[in-house]
C-alpha cells in the first residue's frame, strides 16, 4: 500500500508491506525511487536504500521473529530535510542504545566482523538516528540534511 500527502510544504510517502524478505527489497527499491524523484544524490540514495534493507530485515528477523506482520516505511521531506522512518508492531528494540563496534585491525583477521554491520550502515546513512516505541508501535527514524536538494 502507498499513501502520499502534501501539507504546507511537507511531502510524505507512506509504504506498507508484509514483513517478509521479498517485501523488504521492494520497500527499499520504492524508497530509492522516491529519493531519486526528490533529487537526492545517487550516493546518498544508495546508502539510504541499503539502510532501509538493514532496518526492515531486522524487523522481519528480530521484531517479528519470522512470524509475519507488517513493516512500514515513511519518507518525509520538508525543504532540504528528509526523515525516513521504519515502523513495526513487533518486539521493541532501541538500536540507538547499541554502542558502535570497535574498529577492526586490518592486519588481524580475527578482529574483522562476520556480521552485525546493519547498525553501522544505518548510522552512516543519516545525520541523526532516533527511536521511539509507544503503544506497541516502534519507529526508527533516520534524519538527514540534504543540501543538494532544491527547495520545493
DRENLUM-148202 format. One record per residue (C-alpha): x, z, y. Coordinates in nm, 3 decimals. Example, Ala and Ser with C-alpha at 12.3 -4.5 7.8 and 13.67 -1.06 7.14 Angstrom:
((1.230,0.780,-0.450)) ((1.367,0.714,-0.106)) 
***
This chain:
((0.000,0.000,0.000)) ((0.126,-0.085,0.350)) ((-0.015,0.062,0.670)) ((0.114,-0.034,1.016)) ((0.034,0.104,1.359)) ((0.144,0.065,1.720)) ((0.073,0.352,1.955)) ((0.223,0.396,2.302)) ((0.542,0.205,2.223)) ((0.587,0.370,1.882)) ((0.578,0.135,1.585)) ((0.511,0.288,1.244)) ((0.506,0.130,0.899)) ((0.391,0.340,0.602)) ((0.467,0.224,0.248)) ((0.334,0.391,-0.067)) ((0.405,0.315,-0.433)) ((0.409,0.465,-0.780)) ((0.712,0.690,-0.832)) ((0.896,0.470,-1.080)) ((1.224,0.282,-1.070)) ((1.083,-0.071,-1.017)) ((0.884,0.058,-0.718)) ((1.197,0.221,-0.571)) ((1.361,-0.120,-0.547)) ((1.051,-0.276,-0.389)) ((1.026,0.002,-0.129)) ((1.393,-0.041,-0.039)) ((1.357,-0.419,-0.005)) ((1.049,-0.376,0.215)) ((1.244,-0.134,0.438)) ((1.526,-0.387,0.465)) ((1.276,-0.649,0.580)) ((1.114,-0.424,0.841)) ((1.454,-0.318,0.976)) ((1.562,-0.684,0.996)) ((1.244,-0.767,1.188)) ((1.321,-0.483,1.428)) ((1.670,-0.628,1.486)) ((1.889,-0.366,1.318)) ((2.234,-0.497,1.224)) ((2.291,-0.620,0.867)) ((2.546,-0.346,0.801)) ((2.314,-0.064,0.908)) ((2.012,-0.216,0.728)) ((2.204,-0.242,0.404)) ((2.324,0.118,0.427)) ((1.970,0.239,0.503)) ((1.832,0.032,0.216)) ((2.082,0.200,-0.017)) ((1.987,0.541,0.127)) ((1.619,0.468,0.051)) ((1.713,0.376,-0.308)) ((1.907,0.702,-0.344)) ((1.638,0.924,-0.189)) ((1.348,0.761,-0.375)) ((1.541,0.765,-0.703)) ((1.594,1.139,-0.654)) ((1.218,1.176,-0.607)) ((1.148,0.988,-0.933)) ((1.414,1.177,-1.132)) ((1.404,1.524,-0.986)) ((1.087,1.583,-0.782)) ((0.861,1.432,-1.047)) ((1.093,1.452,-1.348)) ((0.987,1.101,-1.451)) ((0.625,1.216,-1.493)) ((0.484,0.988,-1.225)) ((0.331,1.048,-0.887)) ((0.366,0.867,-0.555)) ((0.664,0.808,-0.334)) ((0.614,0.701,0.024)) ((0.842,0.563,0.292)) ((0.757,0.579,0.659)) ((0.955,0.381,0.916)) ((0.901,0.464,1.281)) ((1.062,0.306,1.583)) ((1.040,0.429,1.938)) ((1.267,0.240,2.177)) ((1.612,0.236,2.019)) ((1.545,0.529,1.786)) ((1.447,0.484,1.422)) ((1.317,0.752,1.187)) ((1.296,0.670,0.818)) ((1.118,0.927,0.601)) ((1.083,0.953,0.223)) ((0.781,1.160,0.121)) ((0.658,1.302,-0.209)) ((0.444,1.577,-0.360)) ((0.686,1.679,-0.633)) ((0.918,1.978,-0.671)) ((1.067,2.063,-0.333)) ((1.442,2.042,-0.275)) ((1.621,2.063,0.059)) ((1.924,1.832,0.041)) ((2.035,1.937,0.390)) ((2.146,2.270,0.237)) ((2.385,2.100,-0.007)) ((2.742,2.102,0.128)) ((2.928,1.771,0.140)) ((3.150,1.707,-0.163)) ((3.523,1.771,-0.143)) ((3.738,1.472,-0.062)) ((3.884,1.322,-0.380)) ((4.259,1.286,-0.416)) ((4.332,0.911,-0.455)) ((4.631,0.998,-0.673)) ((4.433,1.228,-0.906)) ((4.153,1.057,-1.102)) ((4.025,1.397,-1.222)) ((3.902,1.462,-0.863)) ((3.708,1.135,-0.843)) ((3.330,1.186,-0.858)) ((3.140,1.043,-1.154)) ((2.806,1.079,-0.982)) ((2.636,1.281,-0.715)) ((2.713,1.035,-0.437)) ((2.350,0.990,-0.331)) ((2.350,1.260,-0.064)) ((2.679,1.144,0.092)) ((2.535,0.791,0.107)) ((2.215,0.921,0.268)) ((2.414,1.124,0.522)) ((2.636,0.825,0.605)) ((2.329,0.610,0.680)) ((2.198,0.825,0.965)) ((2.290,1.025,1.271)) ((2.072,1.323,1.173)) ((1.910,1.432,0.847)) ((1.607,1.665,0.836)) ((1.396,1.807,0.553)) ((1.054,1.969,0.572)) ((0.820,2.090,0.298)) ((0.470,2.213,0.366)) ((0.156,2.246,0.153)) ((0.317,2.066,-0.140)) ((0.440,1.769,0.068)) ((0.813,1.703,0.101)) ((0.960,1.492,0.381)) ((1.324,1.386,0.409)) ((1.385,1.209,0.741)) ((1.686,1.006,0.845)) ((1.715,0.965,1.223)) ((1.937,0.706,1.384)) ((2.007,0.580,1.731)) ((2.031,0.202,1.714)) ((2.191,0.090,2.037)) ((2.197,-0.269,1.911)) ((1.816,-0.286,1.926)) ((1.645,-0.442,2.221)) ((1.384,-0.223,2.382)) ((1.038,-0.329,2.259)) 
***
